[in-house]
Amino acid sequence: MQTILGASGQIGHELAISLKNGFTSDIRLVSRRPQKVNDTDQLLSADLLGAEQTRKAVEGSDIVYLTAGLPMNTQLWVEQWPVIMRNVIDACAAHQAKLVYFDNTYMYPQTDTPQTEDAPFQPNGRKGQVRAAIATELLDAMNSGKIQAMICRAPEFYGPGKTQSITNTTVIDNLLAGKPAKVFLRDDTLRSLIYTPDASRAMALLGNTPDAYGQTWHLPCDDNRLTCQQFVDLAARTFNQKPSHTVLRQWQLTLAGVFNRTVRDAAELLPRYKSDNLFVSDKFKTRFPEFRVTTFEEGLKTIRDEQLSL
């Protein structure tokens, strides 16, 4: 059995599809209120903050995927992520299940230095610090032989369905509504973005590749990186909308953060928008040359067609 912890998000949803299409029908979906993605899915309601509930969720699993997310709330991250990671590691160790952890890049330096799997952890704020801490805890458990696991890391993402990301919220959703896109700080920096179905397909492939364990993997992105303005222009053309955007300056975001907690809690990520963001996924592409990465044009067309079908 292969189990997805945090199955209600877009990554978990797409992962369930990818596992069923390519690997197994024996899938368990775990969240507080799980819903079937495939007809054959098994559902289990659990709160990963509870150690016993987490153990029951993992019991009987060969491979476990941790794709859970938390709201953009710094205090929640600090309080809850260490508990979740500890519970999941202990549960996988107890049941001898392999663990595939979906991670982000918050712990990396927010500079224009290309980010590879051996990039140092230099977080800029408390959310980055907690992600660095729990990734380190997992690496320690892997290196000590406590569990078999891997880290699958992704940059900022965009995608269809209920994808929750800064790019979807500030650019895609606004353009689809006929409104100007919003861009943070600058519109001339290159962005690394991953398409959510690609992230999930890649994780399913890695999870079912025995020699991929014991490593960190950068999930595959379109290497034809675009600046913020180029991405806005491409999305607007694809959506048949006016290519309009507003650049939000530092003082505007600081002021908005006074009244909006989400904006305030996202402030530590702003330095990444001041310079090119160069996330490198060559390791994955070399190991899996047959994996086809979705281009920005293809991804945006899929989002457009999905909206037209609603």
Steps between C-alpha positions, in 0.01 A plus 500: 500500500609856427368771732472875447506707819342836432304374202250785476738755345570532129835317523339208683208496256727488196724242671204266546428524127864436409533200730183342362599566138851364527559287805221368725130499581571429865497862622398646835412868522545659842387844616253641745222476241627279216309456176553241229701593194491153343214253542734251670642742758477414870418791729619559854434808709791598722669797661879479451549699821395186686770233527259208530282623213811534284611146583161363401510700178838350408429143613512250213670743261802417287553861388376816669488843335493804728335779297322679784486879505424764758348849458745788447512559874845521654397401852314192374805395304729538803264311729369227271759403237750349748222292656376377161847404381586322825173305492545398138861390545410295807198343327701404191777356718250300704333352191815478282343720235704708255441875515486751212492856631379789283703804600539864393800733462434736792826395668720589202683833462272744320763607249573451131741213572377186316327266746606135482432215740809585703408868547562613859216568741500876565138588584389861506220471756318277746312295239825430321665413830236244590512344152879476530464339844253233395692422180813458712312272740392283208853494354632391840242219518598391147874511570466309827305223329186564703289516184531481122396835361561770242436873473328631188545875483309743279518876438192720483227328303209577272232277362137402447230399744531630852869583476583745778809701421614860480511478119146364475365757743677811375534432128284220363181560699512875439552466125223242470271751674600775257704685764865612490748247634702591809875454510723532805785755500625458140369368169836438330634210709494141377270263686521123548149352511385139510170377356312314775413189292870471407601518866260219589590282200867536588438408865304191401788394274764565766301323771483188285870506408687302770842657439359854536474468879756648735527815288361848442345564158406825332175442313506588129417848367488664159854634452371765260473741790295817454514833676191601695398730216550230236292255702222758540507576126489130408216430743301800377534391135402146591195618696410757230535782751679832502867455609481738795683482830588709803835478677450514878791679665651417837328789680161396360544140616621615841192721535270220382656268757381726779140416410535157337655212693558286190703777337688555825581132538624483140743790550802275559469372141524843337880499449458220246315743273789751497727269300484214253372175652696215339377163623701221332342157439775349281551204736143379446509563125823305464368205702160500323562630145166364381303727737334775297477836677193712424589830336358828628293528182350154552435552871323833450289357217387219728401755767312703235315197366405391851349845566308492174348164595362627830 
